[in-house]
Amino acid sequence: MTLSTTSVYPESTADAFARAKAIGYDGVELMVGIDPAAADVDRIVDLSEEHDVKVWSIHAPCLLVTPNVWGSDSWGKLDKAAEAAGRLGSQLVVVHPPFRWQRDYASRFEEGIAELNEKYAPLVFAVENMYPWRTPAGRFAAYLPGFDPTQFSYDHLVLDLSHAATAQMDSRHLVDLWGSRLRHIHLTDGSGTFRDEHLLPGQGNQHAWEVVEKAVANGFNGDIVLEVNTRKLSGRGAGHGARFDALSEALMQTRMTVDRGIFARRDAQVRQEAHW
């Protein structure tokens, strides 16, 4: 169970490392570009060593707010992510599908992701589910080749529960559809509005704890990353305040839920063996 560095915003990336250590997370997912330090690999190496907190995964800078972080070439950004992962010992890079105006990038996105997985193995490049943008005029298909990775050829997928809520989809259904392609979970929640809310798990309509238990019971053994919006929660520093309490509670609940999923998986295996 790791902590996304976005989960402490507006605190800094350095604060995220400190909080992860103080609360007891197994590591962090680095959101590249959330602040200047997050794009400075030398600084991240220092923070990881200073706090003894590993960067298990890297979220490539493919957001609207990071168009020029690590350069303007989309494939170059992913090569840079692989280089950073090598230095940090990270296992997975999270990638968003291209925006529809990135037509050259989108035209061979499926093939390109497959090539990166082959080139940099065992590092995994995993594509995240997104959502149609909803406006008063209707839905806008902002991503190419599409916001839902289910129908495409990607070998490795990231399930973000808030994105599923915004897309008015059911994360439990995606767990079943994706099977072994599910490699990474952004644990959060959403209520189904047009906004990407990133609520704390359990505060929305995605049945977050059921999703975690179902995924683990089905054999998922990838990383679960808490990626939530805590801007309205008070308290700075690593050891006090509502933000610290919320992140601590989420970690405890997730570990308990993972244990239930492991028990359910083992119980199913025992029953199957008995049937044989």
C-alpha positions as CSV (number, residue, x, y, z in Angstrom):
1,M,0.0,0.0,0.0
2,T,1.6,3.3,-1.1
3,L,0.7,6.9,-1.0
4,S,0.4,9.2,-4.0
5,T,2.4,12.4,-3.5
6,T,-0.8,14.2,-4.7
7,S,-2.7,13.0,-1.6
8,V,-1.0,15.7,0.6
9,Y,-1.5,18.6,-1.8
10,P,-1.2,21.6,-1.2
11,E,1.7,20.3,0.8
12,S,4.9,19.5,-1.1
13,T,6.4,16.3,-2.5
14,A,8.9,16.4,0.4
15,D,5.9,16.5,2.8
16,A,4.5,13.4,1.1
17,F,7.6,11.4,1.8
18,A,7.6,12.5,5.4
19,R,3.9,11.6,5.9
20,A,4.3,8.2,4.2
21,K,7.2,7.4,6.6
22,A,5.4,8.7,9.7
23,I,2.1,6.9,9.0
24,G,3.7,3.6,7.8
25,Y,3.0,3.4,4.1
26,D,5.1,1.0,2.1
27,G,6.3,3.7,-0.2
28,V,5.0,6.4,-2.5
29,E,3.8,6.9,-6.1
30,L,5.5,10.0,-7.5
31,M,3.2,12.3,-9.4
32,V,5.8,14.0,-11.7
33,G,5.3,17.8,-12.0
34,I,3.0,18.5,-9.0
35,D,5.8,20.8,-7.8
36,P,9.3,21.5,-9.1
37,A,10.9,18.9,-6.8
38,A,8.7,16.1,-8.2
39,A,10.3,16.6,-11.7
40,D,13.9,16.7,-10.2
41,V,15.0,13.1,-10.1
42,D,18.1,13.9,-8.1
43,R,15.9,15.6,-5.5
44,I,13.6,12.6,-5.4
45,V,16.6,10.2,-4.9
46,D,17.7,12.3,-2.0
47,L,14.2,12.3,-0.4
48,S,13.8,8.6,-0.8
49,E,17.1,8.0,0.9
50,E,16.5,10.7,3.6
51,H,13.1,9.2,4.7
52,D,13.9,5.5,3.7
53,V,10.7,5.6,1.6
54,K,10.8,3.8,-1.8
55,V,9.2,5.2,-4.9
56,W,7.3,2.1,-6.1
57,S,5.6,3.7,-9.1
58,I,5.9,6.9,-11.2
59,H,2.9,8.7,-12.7
60,A,4.2,10.2,-15.9
61,P,3.6,13.9,-16.5
62,C,0.7,13.5,-19.0
63,L,-1.8,15.9,-17.3
64,L,-3.2,19.2,-18.7
65,V,-1.1,21.0,-16.1
66,T,2.2,19.3,-17.0
67,P,2.5,19.9,-20.8
68,N,6.2,20.9,-20.7
69,V,7.4,18.9,-17.7
70,W,10.3,16.6,-18.9
71,G,9.9,18.2,-22.3
72,S,7.1,18.5,-24.8
73,D,7.5,15.2,-26.6
74,S,5.1,12.6,-25.2
75,W,7.2,9.6,-26.0
76,G,10.3,11.4,-24.7
77,K,8.4,11.9,-21.4
78,L,7.9,8.1,-21.1
79,D,11.5,7.4,-21.9
80,K,12.4,9.9,-19.1
81,A,10.0,8.1,-16.8
82,A,11.8,4.8,-17.5
83,E,15.1,6.4,-16.8
84,A,13.8,7.8,-13.5
85,A,12.3,4.4,-12.6
86,G,15.7,2.8,-13.1
87,R,17.4,5.2,-10.7
88,L,14.6,5.0,-8.1
89,G,14.0,1.2,-8.3
90,S,10.4,1.8,-9.3
91,Q,8.4,-1.1,-10.8
92,L,5.6,0.6,-12.8
93,V,4.9,3.8,-14.8
94,V,1.3,5.1,-14.9
95,V,0.3,6.5,-18.3
96,H,-2.9,8.4,-19.4
97,P,-4.2,7.9,-22.9
98,P,-3.4,10.9,-25.2
99,F,-5.6,13.9,-25.5
100,R,-7.5,14.0,-28.8
101,W,-5.5,17.0,-30.0
102,Q,-2.3,14.9,-29.6
103,R,-3.1,13.1,-32.9
104,D,0.4,11.9,-33.8
105,Y,1.0,10.5,-30.4
106,A,-2.5,8.9,-30.3
107,S,-2.1,7.3,-33.8
108,R,0.2,4.7,-32.5
109,F,-0.3,4.8,-28.8
110,E,-1.3,1.1,-28.4
111,E,1.7,-0.1,-30.4
112,G,4.0,2.4,-28.6
113,I,3.0,1.2,-25.2
114,A,3.6,-2.4,-26.2
115,E,7.0,-1.4,-27.5
116,L,7.9,0.3,-24.2
117,N,6.9,-2.7,-22.2
118,E,9.2,-4.8,-24.3
119,K,12.1,-2.4,-24.3
120,Y,12.1,-1.7,-20.6
121,A,10.9,-5.0,-19.1
122,P,10.5,-5.9,-16.3
123,L,9.4,-2.2,-15.8
124,V,5.7,-2.0,-16.5
125,F,3.9,0.8,-18.4
126,A,0.2,0.6,-17.4
127,V,-2.6,2.6,-19.0
128,E,-5.1,4.3,-16.7
129,N,-8.9,4.5,-17.3
130,M,-10.1,8.1,-17.8
131,Y,-13.6,9.5,-18.5
132,P,-15.5,11.6,-21.1
133,W,-15.6,15.3,-20.3
134,R,-19.1,16.4,-19.5
135,T,-20.3,19.9,-20.3
136,P,-23.7,21.6,-20.5
137,A,-23.6,20.9,-24.3
138,G,-23.0,17.2,-23.7
139,R,-20.1,14.8,-23.5
140,F,-16.8,15.5,-25.1
141,A,-14.5,12.6,-26.1
142,A,-11.2,14.2,-24.8
143,Y,-9.0,11.1,-25.1
144,L,-7.8,9.0,-28.0
145,P,-8.0,6.1,-28.8
146,G,-10.5,6.2,-26.0
147,F,-11.0,6.9,-22.3
148,D,-11.9,3.3,-21.4
149,P,-8.9,1.0,-22.0
150,T,-11.0,-2.2,-21.8
151,Q,-11.4,-2.6,-25.5
152,F,-7.8,-1.9,-26.4
153,S,-4.8,-4.1,-26.6
154,Y,-2.9,-2.8,-23.5
155,D,-1.4,-5.7,-21.4
156,H,-1.4,-3.7,-18.2
157,L,-4.1,-1.4,-16.8
158,V,-4.6,1.0,-13.9
159,L,-8.0,1.2,-12.3
160,D,-8.8,4.7,-10.9
161,L,-12.0,4.6,-8.9
162,S,-12.7,8.3,-9.2
163,H,-12.3,8.2,-12.9
164,A,-14.7,5.3,-13.1
165,A,-17.2,7.3,-11.1
166,T,-16.8,10.3,-13.4
167,A,-17.3,8.0,-16.4
168,Q,-20.5,6.7,-14.6
169,M,-19.0,3.2,-14.6
170,D,-18.8,0.5,-11.9
171,S,-15.3,-0.3,-10.7
172,R,-16.4,-3.7,-9.5
173,H,-17.4,-4.6,-13.1
174,L,-14.0,-3.4,-14.4
175,V,-12.2,-5.6,-12.0
176,D,-14.1,-8.6,-13.4
177,L,-13.6,-7.5,-17.1
178,W,-9.9,-6.8,-16.8
179,G,-8.9,-9.9,-14.9
180,S,-5.1,-10.3,-14.9
181,R,-4.7,-7.1,-17.0
182,L,-5.4,-5.2,-13.8
183,R,-1.9,-4.3,-12.5
184,H,-2.4,-1.2,-10.3
185,I,-5.2,0.5,-8.4
186,H,-5.6,4.1,-7.6
187,L,-7.7,3.8,-4.5
188,T,-10.1,6.7,-4.2
189,D,-13.8,7.3,-4.8
190,G,-16.3,9.5,-6.6
191,S,-20.0,10.3,-6.5
192,G,-20.6,10.3,-10.3
193,T,-20.7,14.0,-10.9
194,F,-18.9,15.6,-13.9
195,R,-15.9,16.4,-11.6
196,D,-13.0,14.1,-11.0
197,E,-13.5,14.2,-7.2
198,H,-10.9,11.8,-5.8
199,L,-12.8,11.3,-2.6
200,L,-11.5,9.2,0.3
201,P,-12.5,5.5,-0.3
202,G,-15.9,4.8,1.0
203,Q,-17.2,8.4,0.5
204,G,-18.6,7.8,-3.1
205,N,-20.5,5.3,-5.1
206,Q,-17.7,2.9,-6.2
207,H,-17.9,0.4,-3.4
208,A,-14.2,1.0,-2.8
209,W,-13.6,-1.6,-0.1
210,E,-15.6,-4.2,-2.1
211,V,-13.4,-3.4,-5.1
212,V,-10.2,-4.0,-3.1
213,E,-11.4,-7.2,-1.6
214,K,-12.7,-8.5,-5.0
215,A,-9.5,-7.7,-6.8
216,V,-7.3,-9.4,-4.2
217,A,-9.6,-12.4,-4.0
218,N,-9.4,-12.7,-7.8
219,G,-5.6,-12.8,-7.6
220,F,-4.5,-9.2,-7.8
221,N,-1.1,-8.7,-6.3
222,G,-0.1,-5.3,-7.6
223,D,0.2,-2.0,-5.8
224,I,-2.8,-0.2,-4.2
225,V,-2.1,3.5,-4.2
226,L,-4.1,6.0,-2.1
227,E,-4.7,8.9,-4.5
228,V,-7.2,11.3,-2.8
229,N,-8.0,15.0,-2.6
230,T,-7.3,16.2,1.0
231,R,-7.2,20.0,0.3
232,K,-10.0,20.7,2.7
233,L,-8.4,18.8,5.5
234,S,-6.3,20.8,8.0
235,G,-3.0,20.2,9.6
236,R,0.6,20.5,8.3
237,G,3.6,18.5,9.3
238,A,4.0,14.7,9.5
239,G,2.4,14.1,12.8
240,H,-0.9,15.8,13.4
241,G,-4.1,17.1,11.9
242,A,-7.2,15.9,10.0
243,R,-5.1,15.1,6.9
244,F,-2.8,12.8,8.9
245,D,-5.7,11.1,10.5
246,A,-7.5,10.5,7.2
247,L,-4.5,9.0,5.5
248,S,-3.8,6.8,8.5
249,E,-7.4,5.5,8.6
250,A,-7.3,4.8,4.9
251,L,-4.1,2.8,5.3
252,M,-5.5,0.7,8.2
253,Q,-8.8,0.0,6.4
254,T,-7.0,-1.0,3.2
255,R,-4.7,-3.4,4.9
256,M,-7.7,-5.0,6.7
257,T,-9.6,-5.3,3.4
258,V,-6.6,-6.8,1.6
259,D,-6.3,-9.4,4.4
260,R,-10.0,-10.3,3.8
261,G,-9.4,-10.7,0.1
262,I,-6.4,-12.9,0.7
263,F,-8.5,-15.1,3.1
264,A,-11.3,-15.3,0.5
265,R,-8.8,-16.3,-2.2
266,R,-7.3,-19.0,0.0
267,D,-10.7,-20.3,1.1
268,A,-11.7,-20.6,-2.6
269,Q,-8.6,-22.5,-3.4
270,V,-9.1,-24.9,-0.5
271,R,-12.7,-25.5,-1.6
272,Q,-11.6,-26.1,-5.2
273,E,-9.0,-28.6,-4.1
274,A,-11.5,-30.4,-1.9
275,H,-13.8,-30.6,-4.9
276,W,-11.1,-32.2,-7.0
